[in-house]
C-alpha cells in the first residue's frame, strides 16, 4: 500500500500556463499476466476477466480510466494465486 502526494511548483519568474492534455498525473501498470493478446500484435490486447480495478468512485476499470480518484484497488489472479 502506498500513499502518494504529488505537488508541483513553478520555480521560474515566468508565468506557467498548463494546458489541458490527455496525458498527465500518475500511471502504473499491473502484472503482464493480466493481459491476453488477441492476435499477437502488441497493441491489440484485452484484460483477463480475473483482473479487477475498483476506486472510490467506480467499480469499473473503463469508467475509472482518466479520472481523479482518492484511492484505487487493483487485484486479480496470478498463476492461480490471489494478488492484491
GIQUI-V90586 format. One record per pair of residues at least 12 apart in sequence whose C-alpha atoms are under 8 Angstrom apart, sorted by the first residue. I is the first residue (numbers start at 0). J is the second residue. D is the distance in Angstrom with one decimal. If there is no record, write none. Layout:
I|J|D ; I|J|D
This chain:
29|73|7.6 ; 32|77|6.7 ; 33|46|5.9 ; 33|47|5.3 ; 33|49|7.7 ; 33|50|6.1 ; 33|75|7.6 ; 33|76|7.8 ; 33|77|7.5 ; 34|46|4.6 ; 34|47|5.7 ; 35|47|6.3 ; 49|75|5.3 ; 49|76|6.0 ; 50|73|7.6 ; 50|74|5.9 ; 50|75|4.2 ; 50|76|6.7 ; 51|73|5.9 ; 51|74|5.4 ; 51|75|6.0 ; 52|71|7.0 ; 52|72|5.6 ; 52|73|4.5 ; 52|74|6.5 ; 53|71|5.8 ; 53|72|5.3 ; 53|73|6.7 ; 54|68|6.7 ; 54|69|7.5 ; 54|70|5.6 ; 54|71|4.3 ; 54|72|6.2 ; 55|68|6.5 ; 55|69|6.3 ; 55|70|5.8 ; 55|71|6.9 ; 56|68|6.8
